[in-house]
Amino acid sequence: MISKYFDFKSKDDMIIYEKIFYTGCQFSEAAFSSNDPNKERVIQVLQELMVKLAKVVDEIRTFDLNKRACEKKLTIEVQKGVTAIPTLELGKNIENFLTQSIGVLDIFATQFLKIMFGYSYRDWNIKEIIKHLKDQKQLCNEAIKAIEDLLNNAWNDWLNDLNYDRNLCHEANFGLSQMCLINNQPFMKLKRRNGKEIIDIMGFLQVHWNKLFWLVENMIRLSFWTLKPHLKAIFLSEFVSPFDNPR
């Protein structure tokens, strides 16, 4: 499964492996004893997260390829008198991107947080995550406060919009226009139910991807700190990239 999504030729694949899987494995080595079954369980979940994140990036790449194909087709069709062409495949790419992104968070909550802290809610839910952590009296309060701040800031900044947009896709209220030419340039827009429109769609996808990745990376670090506060310096430090040390 990993080889399907990881050829390590793209920068994104290398960063996902390095920041999520490799670094997470180092944290597991530090946090768990060699005979602790949670050590291998965490590593398995980190692998799932790595593959799922790669799928999110793959949807961005697919959207870009399909967008270029649509633009090429539009230039041909315009010469035949056609003024606009459908963008159904591009709409599916956007919906898949949003669905895969939420899927990353659900895996993190229902598998990673379950192993680390016994989190048992059915999916990613910020209020439930914070409540569950605060109920575990043996955990580090300083680290929990850092997680609470991180999650609340993410929700207010972008995560609420991501979740809202994903739900709108399922309700058919998140529409992508046809592609047409305006001033001899290909043009399309996303329209949300609240009336807001997105013209820079690649920018929209890339910004959400960057913030999703940043959230997952930091949640991994803060989760290990919460569990093992005496190792805070390790979990908040940077590991040397495995790509800088070829074997």
HUSUL-V25924 format. One record per residue. N is the residue number from 1. SS is DSSP state (H for helix, E for strand, - for the rest). D_CENTER is the distance of its C-alpha to the mean C-alpha in Angstrom with 1 decimal. Layout:
n->N ss->SS d_center->D_CENTER
n->N ss->SS d_center->D_CENTER
This chain:
n->1 ss->- d_center->18.3
n->2 ss->H d_center->16.9
n->3 ss->H d_center->19.4
n->4 ss->H d_center->18.3
n->5 ss->H d_center->14.9
n->6 ss->- d_center->16.1
n->7 ss->- d_center->19.1
n->8 ss->- d_center->18.4
n->9 ss->- d_center->19.8
n->10 ss->- d_center->16.8
n->11 ss->H d_center->15.7
n->12 ss->H d_center->12.0
n->13 ss->H d_center->13.0
n->14 ss->H d_center->15.2
n->15 ss->H d_center->12.9
n->16 ss->H d_center->10.4
n->17 ss->H d_center->13.6
n->18 ss->H d_center->15.3
n->19 ss->H d_center->13.0
n->20 ss->H d_center->11.4
n->21 ss->H d_center->14.1
n->22 ss->H d_center->17.2
n->23 ss->H d_center->17.0
n->24 ss->H d_center->16.0
n->25 ss->H d_center->19.0
n->26 ss->H d_center->21.2
n->27 ss->H d_center->20.4
n->28 ss->H d_center->21.3
n->29 ss->H d_center->24.5
n->30 ss->H d_center->25.4
n->31 ss->H d_center->24.7
n->32 ss->- d_center->26.2
n->33 ss->- d_center->29.6
n->34 ss->- d_center->30.1
n->35 ss->- d_center->31.3
n->36 ss->- d_center->28.7
n->37 ss->H d_center->26.9
n->38 ss->H d_center->23.8
n->39 ss->H d_center->23.3
n->40 ss->H d_center->22.8
n->41 ss->H d_center->20.9
n->42 ss->H d_center->18.2
n->43 ss->H d_center->18.2
n->44 ss->H d_center->17.8
n->45 ss->H d_center->14.7
n->46 ss->H d_center->13.3
n->47 ss->H d_center->14.1
n->48 ss->H d_center->12.4
n->49 ss->H d_center->9.1
n->50 ss->H d_center->9.9
n->51 ss->H d_center->10.8
n->52 ss->H d_center->8.1
n->53 ss->H d_center->5.6
n->54 ss->H d_center->8.8
n->55 ss->H d_center->9.2
n->56 ss->H d_center->6.4
n->57 ss->H d_center->8.4
n->58 ss->H d_center->11.4
n->59 ss->H d_center->11.3
n->60 ss->H d_center->11.5
n->61 ss->H d_center->14.3
n->62 ss->H d_center->15.9
n->63 ss->H d_center->16.0
n->64 ss->H d_center->17.6
n->65 ss->H d_center->20.1
n->66 ss->H d_center->21.0
n->67 ss->H d_center->21.4
n->68 ss->H d_center->23.8
n->69 ss->H d_center->25.7
n->70 ss->H d_center->26.1
n->71 ss->H d_center->27.5
n->72 ss->H d_center->29.9
n->73 ss->H d_center->31.0
n->74 ss->H d_center->31.5
n->75 ss->H d_center->33.9
n->76 ss->H d_center->35.9
n->77 ss->H d_center->36.1
n->78 ss->H d_center->37.1
n->79 ss->- d_center->40.1
n->80 ss->- d_center->41.1
n->81 ss->- d_center->41.0
n->82 ss->- d_center->37.6
n->83 ss->- d_center->36.0
n->84 ss->E d_center->32.4
n->85 ss->E d_center->30.4
n->86 ss->- d_center->27.8
n->87 ss->- d_center->24.1
n->88 ss->H d_center->23.2
n->89 ss->H d_center->21.1
n->90 ss->H d_center->19.1
n->91 ss->H d_center->18.6
n->92 ss->H d_center->17.4
n->93 ss->H d_center->14.8
n->94 ss->H d_center->13.4
n->95 ss->H d_center->13.6
n->96 ss->H d_center->12.0
n->97 ss->H d_center->9.0
n->98 ss->H d_center->8.9
n->99 ss->H d_center->9.8
n->100 ss->H d_center->7.5
n->101 ss->H d_center->4.5
n->102 ss->H d_center->7.2
n->103 ss->H d_center->8.1
n->104 ss->H d_center->5.7
n->105 ss->H d_center->7.1
n->106 ss->H d_center->10.4
n->107 ss->H d_center->10.7
n->108 ss->H d_center->10.3
n->109 ss->H d_center->12.9
n->110 ss->H d_center->15.2
n->111 ss->H d_center->15.5
n->112 ss->H d_center->14.7
n->113 ss->H d_center->16.2
n->114 ss->H d_center->18.8
n->115 ss->H d_center->20.1
n->116 ss->H d_center->20.0
n->117 ss->H d_center->21.5
n->118 ss->- d_center->22.5
n->119 ss->- d_center->20.0
n->120 ss->- d_center->21.2
n->121 ss->- d_center->19.8
n->122 ss->- d_center->18.6
n->123 ss->- d_center->15.0
n->124 ss->- d_center->12.6
n->125 ss->- d_center->15.2
n->126 ss->H d_center->15.5
n->127 ss->H d_center->19.3
n->128 ss->H d_center->19.7
n->129 ss->H d_center->17.7
n->130 ss->H d_center->19.8
n->131 ss->H d_center->22.9
n->132 ss->H d_center->22.6
n->133 ss->H d_center->22.2
n->134 ss->H d_center->25.1
n->135 ss->H d_center->27.2
n->136 ss->- d_center->27.0
n->137 ss->- d_center->29.8
n->138 ss->- d_center->29.7
n->139 ss->- d_center->26.4
n->140 ss->- d_center->26.2
n->141 ss->H d_center->26.5
n->142 ss->H d_center->25.5
n->143 ss->H d_center->22.2
n->144 ss->H d_center->21.6
n->145 ss->H d_center->22.4
n->146 ss->H d_center->19.9
n->147 ss->H d_center->17.1
n->148 ss->H d_center->18.6
n->149 ss->H d_center->18.7
n->150 ss->H d_center->15.1
n->151 ss->H d_center->13.9
n->152 ss->H d_center->16.6
n->153 ss->H d_center->16.0
n->154 ss->H d_center->12.3
n->155 ss->H d_center->13.7
n->156 ss->H d_center->16.5
n->157 ss->H d_center->14.8
n->158 ss->H d_center->12.0
n->159 ss->H d_center->10.3
n->160 ss->H d_center->13.6
n->161 ss->H d_center->13.6
n->162 ss->H d_center->10.3
n->163 ss->H d_center->11.8
n->164 ss->H d_center->15.1
n->165 ss->H d_center->14.3
n->166 ss->H d_center->12.9
n->167 ss->H d_center->16.1
n->168 ss->H d_center->18.2
n->169 ss->H d_center->17.2
n->170 ss->H d_center->18.7
n->171 ss->- d_center->21.6
n->172 ss->- d_center->22.3
n->173 ss->- d_center->22.3
n->174 ss->- d_center->19.7
n->175 ss->E d_center->21.8
n->176 ss->E d_center->21.7
n->177 ss->- d_center->25.2
n->178 ss->- d_center->27.2
n->179 ss->E d_center->27.3
n->180 ss->E d_center->30.6
n->181 ss->E d_center->32.3
n->182 ss->E d_center->32.9
n->183 ss->- d_center->35.0
n->184 ss->- d_center->34.6
n->185 ss->E d_center->30.9
n->186 ss->E d_center->28.4
n->187 ss->E d_center->26.9
n->188 ss->- d_center->24.6
n->189 ss->- d_center->22.7
n->190 ss->E d_center->20.3
n->191 ss->E d_center->22.1
n->192 ss->- d_center->20.9
n->193 ss->- d_center->23.2
n->194 ss->- d_center->24.0
n->195 ss->- d_center->25.3
n->196 ss->- d_center->22.8
n->197 ss->E d_center->22.3
n->198 ss->E d_center->19.8
n->199 ss->- d_center->21.5
n->200 ss->- d_center->19.2
n->201 ss->H d_center->16.7
n->202 ss->H d_center->15.3
n->203 ss->H d_center->15.0
n->204 ss->H d_center->13.3
n->205 ss->H d_center->10.5
n->206 ss->H d_center->10.4
n->207 ss->H d_center->10.6
n->208 ss->H d_center->7.6
n->209 ss->H d_center->5.5
n->210 ss->H d_center->7.7
n->211 ss->H d_center->7.5
n->212 ss->H d_center->3.9
n->213 ss->H d_center->5.1
n->214 ss->H d_center->8.3
n->215 ss->H d_center->8.0
n->216 ss->H d_center->7.2
n->217 ss->H d_center->9.8
n->218 ss->H d_center->12.2
n->219 ss->H d_center->12.0
n->220 ss->H d_center->13.1
n->221 ss->H d_center->15.8
n->222 ss->H d_center->17.0
n->223 ss->H d_center->17.1
n->224 ss->H d_center->19.4
n->225 ss->H d_center->21.4
n->226 ss->H d_center->21.9
n->227 ss->H d_center->23.2
n->228 ss->- d_center->25.3
n->229 ss->H d_center->26.3
n->230 ss->H d_center->29.0
n->231 ss->H d_center->26.5
n->232 ss->H d_center->24.6
n->233 ss->H d_center->25.7
n->234 ss->H d_center->24.1
n->235 ss->H d_center->20.7
n->236 ss->- d_center->20.5
n->237 ss->- d_center->21.9
n->238 ss->- d_center->20.7
n->239 ss->- d_center->21.4
n->240 ss->- d_center->23.0
n->241 ss->- d_center->20.9
n->242 ss->H d_center->22.1
n->243 ss->H d_center->22.5
n->244 ss->H d_center->25.1
n->245 ss->- d_center->27.1
n->246 ss->- d_center->27.8
n->247 ss->- d_center->29.9
